[in-house]
Amino acid sequence: MSKHDTAIVFALAALRRFIATAAAAMMTAMAAPIAQAQVLDQVRASGTLRVCIWPDYYGVTYRSPRTQGLAGIDIDLSGELARELNVRLAYVESSFPQLIGDLNSGRCDVAMFAVGILPSRKEQLAFTEPYLQSDIYGVTTRANRTVRQWGDIDQPGVVVAVQAGTFMEPVMRDALKEARMVVVRPPSTREQELEAGRVDVFMTDYPYSRRLLDNADWARLVAPPKPFFVLPYGYAVKRGDAAWLARLDEFVSAIKRDGRLSAAARRHGLGEIIVTQ
């Protein structure tokens, strides 16, 4: 084969590779809208919206131990979303440690339990615009003499509890220089550890703090004197589904605009932490 023929063969091979690559890119672009609409189409086709909740989140998605009924801002608002979509509502019990796996495995369509929008979570999930925000608070007992104010928390000998999987875990791990941090995992609870005297204080957010302040006369709130780590909360979904995320953002905008967010927040004692813009 002459040099001229060899050059033609190589040129033809390169052209075939270019055509194949261009065709693949075109097929991907054509398929993208279908993939992006997958969850919304599935919800409509099945007639069911599967919502991940954490049933121990007071004021947000809380199951009463007495009645076993669910109540909270996101119980109300998930009902509103299902009504808008004209589908049934099915709750899927989850938790902060399970959240990413439950969404990415398709166990639920959306997580609606005031999920903190952390950079580490944004690497694996997509979030709506925020609808709530909260700082971090300490909860101790009224009898505790070690922790009386915020400045007493990060001191030698103080034991600080955080719930596994919550945003308080990485934040307090970085913030505490002198105190010792304990990560509490189910079936243990932060309240049990505090009441037993194994920890001096546990860290939580505004909604969860209301549970103890409303129901336990032994509990005392320790608030930061200035903003410490204010985190926005949104609804979380699997990444890569632009149409579903856009529909949820449309819902968040609507409940802010028409007053449903404010009304639900007031019903459940969370009016101070809503995001209205």
CYANA upper distance limits for C-alpha pairs under 8 A (distance plus 0.5 A):
  1 MET  CA      5 ASP  CA      6.55
  1 MET  CA      6 THR  CA      7.00
  2 SER  CA      6 THR  CA      6.71
  3 LYS  CA      7 ALA  CA      6.68
  4 HIS  CA      8 ILE  CA      6.92
  5 ASP  CA      9 VAL  CA      6.81
  6 THR  CA     10 PHE  CA      6.82
  7 ALA  CA     11 ALA  CA      6.57
  8 ILE  CA     12 LEU  CA      6.60
  9 VAL  CA     13 ALA  CA      6.71
 10 PHE  CA     14 ALA  CA      6.67
 11 ALA  CA     15 LEU  CA      6.65
 12 LEU  CA     16 ARG  CA      6.70
 13 ALA  CA     17 ARG  CA      6.80
 14 ALA  CA     18 PHE  CA      6.70
 15 LEU  CA     19 ILE  CA      6.68
 16 ARG  CA     20 ALA  CA      6.61
 17 ARG  CA     21 THR  CA      6.62
 18 PHE  CA     22 ALA  CA      6.59
 19 ILE  CA     23 ALA  CA      6.53
 20 ALA  CA     24 ALA  CA      6.67
 21 THR  CA     25 ALA  CA      6.71
 22 ALA  CA     26 MET  CA      6.66
 23 ALA  CA     27 MET  CA      6.68
 24 ALA  CA     28 THR  CA      6.70
 25 ALA  CA     29 ALA  CA      6.69
 26 MET  CA     30 MET  CA      6.62
 27 MET  CA     31 ALA  CA      6.57
 28 THR  CA     32 ALA  CA      6.55
 29 ALA  CA     33 PRO  CA      8.27
 30 MET  CA     34 ILE  CA      8.45
 31 ALA  CA     35 ALA  CA      6.86
 32 ALA  CA     36 GLN  CA      6.45
 33 PRO  CA     37 ALA  CA      6.71
 34 ILE  CA     38 GLN  CA      6.88
 35 ALA  CA    241 ASP  CA      7.38
 36 GLN  CA    240 GLY  CA      7.03
 36 GLN  CA    241 ASP  CA      4.66
 36 GLN  CA    242 ALA  CA      5.78
 36 GLN  CA    243 ALA  CA      5.95
 36 GLN  CA    244 TRP  CA      7.74
 37 ALA  CA     41 ASP  CA      6.51
 37 ALA  CA    241 ASP  CA      6.88
 37 ALA  CA    242 ALA  CA      7.71
 37 ALA  CA    243 ALA  CA      5.59
 37 ALA  CA    244 TRP  CA      6.80
 38 GLN  CA     42 GLN  CA      6.60
 38 GLN  CA    241 ASP  CA      7.57
 38 GLN  CA    244 TRP  CA      8.29
 39 VAL  CA     43 VAL  CA      6.59
 39 VAL  CA    109 ASP  CA      7.33
 39 VAL  CA    241 ASP  CA      7.85
 39 VAL  CA    244 TRP  CA      6.74
 40 LEU  CA     44 ARG  CA      6.78
 40 LEU  CA    243 ALA  CA      7.78
 40 LEU  CA    244 TRP  CA      5.95
 41 ASP  CA     45 ALA  CA      6.46
 42 GLN  CA     46 SER  CA      6.39
 43 VAL  CA     47 GLY  CA      6.22
 43 VAL  CA     48 THR  CA      6.03
 43 VAL  CA     49 LEU  CA      6.14
 43 VAL  CA     87 VAL  CA      8.11
 44 ARG  CA     48 THR  CA      7.62
 44 ARG  CA     85 LEU  CA      8.00
 44 ARG  CA     87 VAL  CA      7.51
 47 GLY  CA     86 ASN  CA      8.14
 47 GLY  CA     87 VAL  CA      5.20
 47 GLY  CA     88 ARG  CA      6.48
 48 THR  CA     87 VAL  CA      5.64
 48 THR  CA     88 ARG  CA      5.05
 48 THR  CA     89 LEU  CA      6.24
 48 THR  CA     90 ALA  CA      7.22
 49 LEU  CA     82 ALA  CA      6.95
 49 LEU  CA     87 VAL  CA      6.89
 49 LEU  CA     88 ARG  CA      6.57
 49 LEU  CA     89 LEU  CA      5.53
 49 LEU  CA     90 ALA  CA      6.52
 49 LEU  CA    109 ASP  CA      7.22
 50 ARG  CA     89 LEU  CA      6.77
 50 ARG  CA     90 ALA  CA      5.31
 50 ARG  CA     91 TYR  CA      6.31
 50 ARG  CA     92 VAL  CA      7.05
 50 ARG  CA    107 ARG  CA      8.41
 50 ARG  CA    108 CYS  CA      5.40
 50 ARG  CA    109 ASP  CA      5.78
 50 ARG  CA    110 VAL  CA      7.40
 51 VAL  CA     78 SER  CA      8.00
 51 VAL  CA     89 LEU  CA      7.86
 51 VAL  CA     90 ALA  CA      6.69
 51 VAL  CA     91 TYR  CA      5.45
 51 VAL  CA     92 VAL  CA      6.28
 51 VAL  CA    108 CYS  CA      6.10
 51 VAL  CA    109 ASP  CA      6.50
 51 VAL  CA    110 VAL  CA      5.75
 51 VAL  CA    111 ALA  CA      6.16
 51 VAL  CA    112 MET  CA      6.90
 52 CYS  CA     91 TYR  CA      6.41
 52 CYS  CA     92 VAL  CA      5.09
 52 CYS  CA     93 GLU  CA      6.27
 52 CYS  CA     94 SER  CA      6.22
 52 CYS  CA     99 LEU  CA      8.47
 52 CYS  CA    102 ASP  CA      8.39
 52 CYS  CA    108 CYS  CA      6.21
 52 CYS  CA    109 ASP  CA      8.04
 52 CYS  CA    110 VAL  CA      6.66
 52 CYS  CA    111 ALA  CA      4.98
 52 CYS  CA    112 MET  CA      6.65
 52 CYS  CA    113 PHE  CA      8.02
 53 ILE  CA     61 THR  CA      6.75
 53 ILE  CA     91 TYR  CA      7.14
 53 ILE  CA     92 VAL  CA      6.63
 53 ILE  CA     93 GLU  CA      5.77
 53 ILE  CA     94 SER  CA      5.96
 53 ILE  CA     95 SER  CA      7.53
 53 ILE  CA    111 ALA  CA      6.73
 53 ILE  CA    112 MET  CA      6.42
 53 ILE  CA    113 PHE  CA      5.90
 54 TRP  CA     61 THR  CA      6.62
 54 TRP  CA     62 TYR  CA      7.86
 54 TRP  CA     93 GLU  CA      6.34
 54 TRP  CA     94 SER  CA      5.64
 54 TRP  CA     95 SER  CA      5.43
 54 TRP  CA     96 PHE  CA      8.08
 54 TRP  CA    113 PHE  CA      6.85
 55 PRO  CA     61 THR  CA      5.72
 55 PRO  CA     62 TYR  CA      5.06
 55 PRO  CA     63 ARG  CA      5.69
 55 PRO  CA     70 LEU  CA      7.92
 55 PRO  CA     93 GLU  CA      7.22
 55 PRO  CA     94 SER  CA      8.31
 56 ASP  CA     61 THR  CA      7.33
 56 ASP  CA     62 TYR  CA      5.53
 56 ASP  CA     63 ARG  CA      6.89
 57 TYR  CA     61 THR  CA      5.75
 57 TYR  CA     62 TYR  CA      5.46
 57 TYR  CA    113 PHE  CA      8.12
 57 TYR  CA    207 PRO  CA      8.03
 57 TYR  CA    208 TYR  CA      6.74
 58 TYR  CA     62 TYR  CA      5.37
 58 TYR  CA     72 GLY  CA      7.44
 58 TYR  CA    207 PRO  CA      6.75
 58 TYR  CA    208 TYR  CA      5.96
 58 TYR  CA    210 ARG  CA      7.72
 58 TYR  CA    211 ARG  CA      6.06
 59 GLY  CA     71 ALA  CA      7.48
 59 GLY  CA     72 GLY  CA      4.90
 59 GLY  CA     73 ILE  CA      6.68
 59 GLY  CA    207 PRO  CA      6.40
 59 GLY  CA    208 TYR  CA      7.84
 59 GLY  CA    210 ARG  CA      8.14
 59 GLY  CA    211 ARG  CA      8.05
 59 GLY  CA    268 HIS  CA      5.76
 59 GLY  CA    269 GLY  CA      7.46
 59 GLY  CA    270 LEU  CA      7.81
 60 VAL  CA     71 ALA  CA      7.61
 60 VAL  CA     72 GLY  CA      4.59
 60 VAL  CA     73 ILE  CA      5.33
 60 VAL  CA     74 ASP  CA      5.84
 60 VAL  CA     75 ILE  CA      7.52
 60 VAL  CA    113 PHE  CA      6.59
 60 VAL  CA    114 ALA  CA      7.44
 60 VAL  CA    207 PRO  CA      7.62
 60 VAL  CA    268 HIS  CA      8.23
 61 THR  CA     70 LEU  CA      6.93
 61 THR  CA     71 ALA  CA      6.24
 61 THR  CA     72 GLY  CA      5.35
 61 THR  CA     73 ILE  CA      7.44
 61 THR  CA     74 ASP  CA      6.36
 61 THR  CA     75 ILE  CA      6.25
 61 THR  CA    113 PHE  CA      6.67
 62 TYR  CA     70 LEU  CA      5.91
 62 TYR  CA     71 ALA  CA      5.85
 62 TYR  CA     72 GLY  CA      6.58
 63 ARG  CA     67 THR  CA      8.49
 63 ARG  CA     68 GLN  CA      5.97
 63 ARG  CA     69 GLY  CA      5.90
 63 ARG  CA     70 LEU  CA      4.87
 63 ARG  CA     71 ALA  CA      6.99
 64 SER  CA     68 GLN  CA      5.31
 64 SER  CA     69 GLY  CA      6.03
 64 SER  CA     70 LEU  CA      6.92
 64 SER  CA     71 ALA  CA      8.23
 70 LEU  CA     75 ILE  CA      7.42
 71 ALA  CA     75 ILE  CA      6.21
 71 ALA  CA     76 ASP  CA      7.93
 72 GLY  CA     76 ASP  CA      6.95
 72 GLY  CA    264 ALA  CA      8.50
 72 GLY  CA    268 HIS  CA      6.46
 73 ILE  CA     77 LEU  CA      6.70
 73 ILE  CA    264 ALA  CA      5.85
 73 ILE  CA    265 ALA  CA      6.37
 73 ILE  CA    267 ARG  CA      8.19
 73 ILE  CA    268 HIS  CA      6.69
 74 ASP  CA     78 SER  CA      6.10
 74 ASP  CA    112 MET  CA      6.54
 74 ASP  CA    113 PHE  CA      6.57
 74 ASP  CA    114 ALA  CA      8.09
 75 ILE  CA     79 GLY  CA      6.81
 76 ASP  CA     80 GLU  CA      7.02
 76 ASP  CA    264 ALA  CA      7.16
 77 LEU  CA     81 LEU  CA      6.76
 77 LEU  CA    260 ARG  CA      8.45
 77 LEU  CA    261 LEU  CA      8.10
 77 LEU  CA    264 ALA  CA      7.93
 78 SER  CA     82 ALA  CA      6.71
 78 SER  CA     89 LEU  CA      8.33
 78 SER  CA    112 MET  CA      7.57
 79 GLY  CA     83 ARG  CA      6.65
 79 GLY  CA     89 LEU  CA      7.49
 80 GLU  CA     84 GLU  CA      6.75
 81 LEU  CA     85 LEU  CA      6.78
 81 LEU  CA    251 PHE  CA      7.54
 82 ALA  CA     86 ASN  CA      6.37
 82 ALA  CA     87 VAL  CA      5.85
 82 ALA  CA     88 ARG  CA      6.79
 82 ALA  CA     89 LEU  CA      6.47
 83 ARG  CA     87 VAL  CA      6.95
 83 ARG  CA     88 ARG  CA      8.42
 92 VAL  CA    107 ARG  CA      8.23
 92 VAL  CA    108 CYS  CA      7.15
 94 SER  CA     98 GLN  CA      6.44
 94 SER  CA     99 LEU  CA      6.76
 94 SER  CA    102 ASP  CA      7.79
 95 SER  CA     99 LEU  CA      6.25
 96 PHE  CA    100 ILE  CA      8.50
 96 PHE  CA    164 ALA  CA      8.29
 96 PHE  CA    165 GLY  CA      5.53
 96 PHE  CA    166 THR  CA      6.47
 97 PRO  CA    164 ALA  CA      7.39
 97 PRO  CA    165 GLY  CA      5.05
 97 PRO  CA    166 THR  CA      8.09
 98 GLN  CA    102 ASP  CA      6.47
 99 LEU  CA    103 LEU  CA      6.82
 99 LEU  CA    111 ALA  CA      8.02
100 ILE  CA    104 ASN  CA      6.57
100 ILE  CA    121 ARG  CA      8.30
100 ILE  CA    124 GLN  CA      7.58
100 ILE  CA    125 LEU  CA      7.49
101 GLY  CA    105 SER  CA      6.30
102 ASP  CA    106 GLY  CA      6.82
102 ASP  CA    107 ARG  CA      5.54
102 ASP  CA    108 CYS  CA      6.90
103 LEU  CA    107 ARG  CA      6.44
103 LEU  CA    108 CYS  CA      6.17
103 LEU  CA    109 ASP  CA      7.20
103 LEU  CA    110 VAL  CA      7.42
103 LEU  CA    111 ALA  CA      7.90
103 LEU  CA    237 VAL  CA      6.77
103 LEU  CA    238 LYS  CA      6.11
104 ASN  CA    238 LYS  CA      5.96
109 ASP  CA    237 VAL  CA      7.23
109 ASP  CA    238 LYS  CA      8.42
110 VAL  CA    235 TYR  CA      7.37
110 VAL  CA    236 ALA  CA      6.32
110 VAL  CA    237 VAL  CA      5.49
110 VAL  CA    238 LYS  CA      8.30
111 ALA  CA    115 VAL  CA      8.10
111 ALA  CA    235 TYR  CA      6.21
111 ALA  CA    236 ALA  CA      5.60
111 ALA  CA    237 VAL  CA      6.98
112 MET  CA    234 GLY  CA      8.29
112 MET  CA    235 TYR  CA      5.70
112 MET  CA    236 ALA  CA      7.49
113 PHE  CA    235 TYR  CA      7.71
114 ALA  CA    132 LEU  CA      7.68
114 ALA  CA    233 TYR  CA      5.65
114 ALA  CA    234 GLY  CA      6.32
114 ALA  CA    235 TYR  CA      7.16
115 VAL  CA    233 TYR  CA      5.58
115 VAL  CA    234 GLY  CA      6.04
115 VAL  CA    235 TYR  CA      6.73
115 VAL  CA    236 ALA  CA      7.37
116 GLY  CA    167 PHE  CA      7.25
116 GLY  CA    231 LEU  CA      6.76
116 GLY  CA    232 PRO  CA      6.36
116 GLY  CA    233 TYR  CA      4.87
116 GLY  CA    234 GLY  CA      7.06
117 ILE  CA    121 ARG  CA      7.22
117 ILE  CA    122 LYS  CA      7.35
117 ILE  CA    127 PHE  CA      7.58
117 ILE  CA    231 LEU  CA      7.39
117 ILE  CA    232 PRO  CA      6.35
117 ILE  CA    233 TYR  CA      6.10
117 ILE  CA    234 GLY  CA      7.01
118 LEU  CA    122 LYS  CA      6.71
118 LEU  CA    167 PHE  CA      7.80
118 LEU  CA    231 LEU  CA      8.31
119 PRO  CA    123 GLU  CA      6.97
120 SER  CA    124 GLN  CA      7.83
121 ARG  CA    125 LEU  CA      6.33
122 LYS  CA    126 ALA  CA      6.39
122 LYS  CA    127 PHE  CA      7.76
124 GLN  CA    238 LYS  CA      8.16
124 GLN  CA    239 ARG  CA      7.42
125 LEU  CA    236 ALA  CA      6.95
125 LEU  CA    237 VAL  CA      6.39
125 LEU  CA    238 LYS  CA      5.70
125 LEU  CA    239 ARG  CA      5.64
126 ALA  CA    236 ALA  CA      6.22
126 ALA  CA    237 VAL  CA      5.80
126 ALA  CA    238 LYS  CA      6.45
126 ALA  CA    239 ARG  CA      5.52
126 ALA  CA    245 LEU  CA      8.08
127 PHE  CA    234 GLY  CA      6.45
127 PHE  CA    235 TYR  CA      6.11
127 PHE  CA    236 ALA  CA      5.11
127 PHE  CA    237 VAL  CA      6.83
127 PHE  CA    245 LEU  CA      7.97
128 THR  CA    234 GLY  CA      5.91
128 THR  CA    235 TYR  CA      5.91
128 THR  CA    236 ALA  CA      7.14
128 THR  CA    245 LEU  CA      7.10
128 THR  CA    248 LEU  CA      7.08
128 THR  CA    249 ASP  CA      5.85
128 THR  CA    252 VAL  CA      8.07
129 GLU  CA    234 GLY  CA      6.53
129 GLU  CA    235 TYR  CA      8.40
129 GLU  CA    249 ASP  CA      6.72
129 GLU  CA    252 VAL  CA      7.61
130 PRO  CA    232 PRO  CA      6.10
130 PRO  CA    233 TYR  CA      5.62
130 PRO  CA    234 GLY  CA      4.91
130 PRO  CA    235 TYR  CA      8.18
130 PRO  CA    275 VAL  CA      7.09
131 TYR  CA    232 PRO  CA      7.93
131 TYR  CA    233 TYR  CA      6.69
131 TYR  CA    234 GLY  CA      6.39
131 TYR  CA    252 VAL  CA      7.52
131 TYR  CA    256 LYS  CA      8.38
131 TYR  CA    261 LEU  CA      8.43
131 TYR  CA    274 ILE  CA      6.30
131 TYR  CA    275 VAL  CA      5.23
131 TYR  CA    276 THR  CA      7.38
132 LEU  CA    232 PRO  CA      6.41
132 LEU  CA    233 TYR  CA      5.58
132 LEU  CA    234 GLY  CA      7.52
132 LEU  CA    273 ILE  CA      6.03
132 LEU  CA    274 ILE  CA      4.82
132 LEU  CA    275 VAL  CA      5.53
133 GLN  CA    230 VAL  CA      7.07
133 GLN  CA    231 LEU  CA      5.89
133 GLN  CA    232 PRO  CA      4.65
133 GLN  CA    233 TYR  CA      5.95
133 GLN  CA    273 ILE  CA      5.96
133 GLN  CA    274 ILE  CA      6.90
133 GLN  CA    275 VAL  CA      7.17
134 SER  CA    205 ASP  CA      6.53
134 SER  CA    206 TYR  CA      6.37
134 SER  CA    230 VAL  CA      5.78
134 SER  CA    231 LEU  CA      6.00
134 SER  CA    232 PRO  CA      7.17
134 SER  CA    233 TYR  CA      8.34
134 SER  CA    273 ILE  CA      6.74
135 ASP  CA    205 ASP  CA      6.59
135 ASP  CA    206 TYR  CA      7.36
135 ASP  CA    227 PRO  CA      7.22
135 ASP  CA    228 PHE  CA      6.93
135 ASP  CA    229 PHE  CA      5.81
135 ASP  CA    230 VAL  CA      4.60
135 ASP  CA    231 LEU  CA      6.76
136 ILE  CA    168 MET  CA      7.78
136 ILE  CA    203 MET  CA      7.08
136 ILE  CA    204 THR  CA      6.18
136 ILE  CA    205 ASP  CA      5.40
136 ILE  CA    206 TYR  CA      7.64
136 ILE  CA    223 ALA  CA      8.32
136 ILE  CA    224 PRO  CA      8.24
136 ILE  CA    228 PHE  CA      7.27
136 ILE  CA    229 PHE  CA      6.70
136 ILE  CA    230 VAL  CA      7.54
137 TYR  CA    203 MET  CA      6.14
137 TYR  CA    204 THR  CA      5.91
137 TYR  CA    205 ASP  CA      6.20
137 TYR  CA    206 TYR  CA      7.39
137 TYR  CA    209 SER  CA      8.01
137 TYR  CA    221 LEU  CA      7.55
137 TYR  CA    222 VAL  CA      6.47
137 TYR  CA    223 ALA  CA      5.67
137 TYR  CA    224 PRO  CA      7.20
138 GLY  CA    150 TRP  CA      8.13
138 GLY  CA    201 VAL  CA      6.66
138 GLY  CA    202 PHE  CA      6.08
138 GLY  CA    203 MET  CA      5.08
138 GLY  CA    204 THR  CA      6.79
138 GLY  CA    221 LEU  CA      6.42
138 GLY  CA    222 VAL  CA      5.15
138 GLY  CA    223 ALA  CA      6.82
139 VAL  CA    201 VAL  CA      5.99
139 VAL  CA    202 PHE  CA      5.89
139 VAL  CA    203 MET  CA      6.86
139 VAL  CA    204 THR  CA      7.93
139 VAL  CA    209 SER  CA      7.61
139 VAL  CA    219 ALA  CA      7.14
139 VAL  CA    220 ARG  CA      6.21
139 VAL  CA    221 LEU  CA      5.29
139 VAL  CA    222 VAL  CA      6.31
140 THR  CA    144 ASN  CA      7.28
140 THR  CA    147 VAL  CA      7.77
140 THR  CA    194 LEU  CA      7.52
140 THR  CA    200 ASP  CA      6.86
140 THR  CA    201 VAL  CA      5.10
140 THR  CA    202 PHE  CA      7.21
140 THR  CA    219 ALA  CA      6.36
140 THR  CA    220 ARG  CA      5.85
140 THR  CA    221 LEU  CA      7.07
140 THR  CA    222 VAL  CA      7.77
141 THR  CA    194 LEU  CA      8.02
141 THR  CA    195 GLU  CA      8.06
141 THR  CA    201 VAL  CA      8.30
141 THR  CA    218 TRP  CA      6.02
141 THR  CA    219 ALA  CA      5.14
141 THR  CA    220 ARG  CA      5.93
142 ARG  CA    218 TRP  CA      6.02
142 ARG  CA    219 ALA  CA      6.29
142 ARG  CA    220 ARG  CA      5.97
143 ALA  CA    218 TRP  CA      8.21
144 ASN  CA    148 ARG  CA      7.87
144 ASN  CA    200 ASP  CA      7.73
146 THR  CA    152 ASP  CA      7.54
146 THR  CA    158 VAL  CA      8.01
146 THR  CA    200 ASP  CA      7.65
147 VAL  CA    152 ASP  CA      5.60
147 VAL  CA    153 ILE  CA      6.55
147 VAL  CA    200 ASP  CA      7.39
147 VAL  CA    201 VAL  CA      7.75
148 ARG  CA    152 ASP  CA      6.97
148 ARG  CA    222 VAL  CA      7.88
149 GLN  CA    153 ILE  CA      7.94
149 GLN  CA    222 VAL  CA      6.36
149 GLN  CA    223 ALA  CA      8.06
150 TRP  CA    222 VAL  CA      6.45
150 TRP  CA    223 ALA  CA      6.86
150 TRP  CA    224 PRO  CA      6.05
150 TRP  CA    225 PRO  CA      7.74
153 ILE  CA    158 VAL  CA      7.07
153 ILE  CA    160 VAL  CA      7.99
153 ILE  CA    179 ALA  CA      7.50
153 ILE  CA    201 VAL  CA      8.12
154 ASP  CA    158 VAL  CA      7.43
154 ASP  CA    176 LEU  CA      6.23
154 ASP  CA    177 LYS  CA      7.09
154 ASP  CA    178 GLU  CA      5.94
154 ASP  CA    179 ALA  CA      5.31
155 GLN  CA    177 LYS  CA      8.46
155 GLN  CA    178 GLU  CA      5.54
155 GLN  CA    179 ALA  CA      5.54
156 PRO  CA    178 GLU  CA      5.42
156 PRO  CA    179 ALA  CA      5.65
156 PRO  CA    180 ARG  CA      8.29
157 GLY  CA    178 GLU  CA      8.24
157 GLY  CA    179 ALA  CA      6.54
157 GLY  CA    180 ARG  CA      7.64
158 VAL  CA    178 GLU  CA      8.48
158 VAL  CA    179 ALA  CA      5.44
158 VAL  CA    180 ARG  CA      6.75
158 VAL  CA    199 VAL  CA      8.14
158 VAL  CA    200 ASP  CA      6.77
159 VAL  CA    179 ALA  CA      6.45
159 VAL  CA    180 ARG  CA      5.42
159 VAL  CA    181 MET  CA      6.36
159 VAL  CA    182 VAL  CA      7.49
159 VAL  CA    198 ARG  CA      8.18
159 VAL  CA    199 VAL  CA      5.39
159 VAL  CA    200 ASP  CA      5.87
159 VAL  CA    201 VAL  CA      7.39
160 VAL  CA    179 ALA  CA      7.35
160 VAL  CA    180 ARG  CA      6.56
160 VAL  CA    181 MET  CA      5.23
160 VAL  CA    182 VAL  CA      6.48
160 VAL  CA    199 VAL  CA      6.39
160 VAL  CA    200 ASP  CA      6.62
160 VAL  CA    201 VAL  CA      5.74
160 VAL  CA    202 PHE  CA      5.96
160 VAL  CA    203 MET  CA      7.79
161 ALA  CA    181 MET  CA      6.27
161 ALA  CA    182 VAL  CA      5.20
161 ALA  CA    183 VAL  CA      6.35
161 ALA  CA    184 VAL  CA      7.07
161 ALA  CA    190 ARG  CA      6.97
161 ALA  CA    193 GLU  CA      8.46
161 ALA  CA    199 VAL  CA      6.84
161 ALA  CA    200 ASP  CA      8.42
161 ALA  CA    201 VAL  CA      6.81
161 ALA  CA    202 PHE  CA      4.86
161 ALA  CA    203 MET  CA      6.83
162 VAL  CA    166 THR  CA      8.14
162 VAL  CA    168 MET  CA      6.76
162 VAL  CA    169 GLU  CA      6.22
162 VAL  CA    181 MET  CA      7.86
162 VAL  CA    182 VAL  CA      6.86
162 VAL  CA    183 VAL  CA      5.64
162 VAL  CA    184 VAL  CA      6.52
162 VAL  CA    190 ARG  CA      7.56
162 VAL  CA    202 PHE  CA      6.27
162 VAL  CA    203 MET  CA      6.02
162 VAL  CA    204 THR  CA      7.77
163 GLN  CA    168 MET  CA      7.89
163 GLN  CA    169 GLU  CA      7.28
163 GLN  CA    183 VAL  CA      6.33
163 GLN  CA    184 VAL  CA      5.48
163 GLN  CA    185 ARG  CA      7.00
163 GLN  CA    189 THR  CA      8.16
163 GLN  CA    190 ARG  CA      7.27
163 GLN  CA    203 MET  CA      8.48
164 ALA  CA    169 GLU  CA      6.99
164 ALA  CA    183 VAL  CA      6.09
164 ALA  CA    184 VAL  CA      6.16
164 ALA  CA    185 ARG  CA      6.02
165 GLY  CA    169 GLU  CA      7.19
167 PHE  CA    171 VAL  CA      6.99
168 MET  CA    172 MET  CA      6.22
168 MET  CA    203 MET  CA      7.17
168 MET  CA    204 THR  CA      7.25
169 GLU  CA    173 ARG  CA      6.61
169 GLU  CA    183 VAL  CA      7.78
170 PRO  CA    174 ASP  CA      6.84
171 VAL  CA    175 ALA  CA      6.65
172 MET  CA    176 LEU  CA      6.20
172 MET  CA    181 MET  CA      8.29
173 ARG  CA    181 MET  CA      7.58
176 LEU  CA    180 ARG  CA      8.07
176 LEU  CA    181 MET  CA      8.24
182 VAL  CA    199 VAL  CA      8.46
184 VAL  CA    188 SER  CA      6.84
184 VAL  CA    189 THR  CA      6.80
184 VAL  CA    190 ARG  CA      6.83
185 ARG  CA    189 THR  CA      7.49
188 SER  CA    192 GLN  CA      7.35
188 SER  CA    193 GLU  CA      8.04
189 THR  CA    193 GLU  CA      6.95
190 ARG  CA    194 LEU  CA      6.63
190 ARG  CA    202 PHE  CA      6.89
191 GLU  CA    195 GLU  CA      6.50
191 GLU  CA    202 PHE  CA      8.50
192 GLN  CA    196 ALA  CA      6.47
193 GLU  CA    197 GLY  CA      6.82
193 GLU  CA    198 ARG  CA      5.83
193 GLU  CA    199 VAL  CA      6.37
194 LEU  CA    198 ARG  CA      6.57
194 LEU  CA    199 VAL  CA      5.64
194 LEU  CA    200 ASP  CA      6.76
194 LEU  CA    201 VAL  CA      7.01
194 LEU  CA    202 PHE  CA      7.77
204 THR  CA    208 TYR  CA      6.85
204 THR  CA    209 SER  CA      6.91
205 ASP  CA    209 SER  CA      6.64
206 TYR  CA    210 ARG  CA      7.01
206 TYR  CA    273 ILE  CA      8.49
207 PRO  CA    211 ARG  CA      7.74
207 PRO  CA    270 LEU  CA      7.26
208 TYR  CA    212 LEU  CA      7.99
209 SER  CA    213 LEU  CA      6.85
209 SER  CA    221 LEU  CA      7.93
210 ARG  CA    214 ASP  CA      6.21
210 ARG  CA    269 GLY  CA      8.40
211 ARG  CA    215 ASN  CA      6.58
211 ARG  CA    216 ALA  CA      8.42
212 LEU  CA    216 ALA  CA      5.49
212 LEU  CA    217 ASP  CA      8.36
212 LEU  CA    219 ALA  CA      6.71
213 LEU  CA    217 ASP  CA      7.51
213 LEU  CA    219 ALA  CA      6.71
213 LEU  CA    220 ARG  CA      7.60
213 LEU  CA    221 LEU  CA      8.07
224 PRO  CA    228 PHE  CA      6.93
237 VAL  CA    245 LEU  CA      7.70
241 ASP  CA    245 LEU  CA      6.90
242 ALA  CA    246 ALA  CA      6.51
243 ALA  CA    247 ARG  CA      6.74
244 TRP  CA    248 LEU  CA      6.86
245 LEU  CA    249 ASP  CA      6.66
246 ALA  CA    250 GLU  CA      6.62
247 ARG  CA    251 PHE  CA      6.89
248 LEU  CA    252 VAL  CA      6.78
249 ASP  CA    253 SER  CA      6.65
250 GLU  CA    254 ALA  CA      6.67
251 PHE  CA    255 ILE  CA      6.78
252 VAL  CA    256 LYS  CA      6.83
253 SER  CA    257 ARG  CA      6.67
254 ALA  CA    258 ASP  CA      6.49
255 ILE  CA    259 GLY  CA      6.37
255 ILE  CA    260 ARG  CA      5.33
255 ILE  CA    261 LEU  CA      5.58
256 LYS  CA    260 ARG  CA      7.14
256 LYS  CA    261 LEU  CA      5.96
256 LYS  CA    262 SER  CA      7.65
256 LYS  CA    276 THR  CA      6.16
256 LYS  CA    277 GLN  CA      7.99
257 ARG  CA    276 THR  CA      8.47
259 GLY  CA    263 ALA  CA      6.63
260 ARG  CA    264 ALA  CA      6.59
261 LEU  CA    265 ALA  CA      6.57
261 LEU  CA    274 ILE  CA      8.23
262 SER  CA    266 ARG  CA      6.68
262 SER  CA    271 GLY  CA      7.03
262 SER  CA    274 ILE  CA      7.69
263 ALA  CA    267 ARG  CA      6.82
264 ALA  CA    268 HIS  CA      7.02
265 ALA  CA    269 GLY  CA      6.56
265 ALA  CA    270 LEU  CA      5.15
265 ALA  CA    271 GLY  CA      5.27
265 ALA  CA    274 ILE  CA      7.64
266 ARG  CA    270 LEU  CA      6.33
266 ARG  CA    271 GLY  CA      5.32
270 LEU  CA    274 ILE  CA      7.51
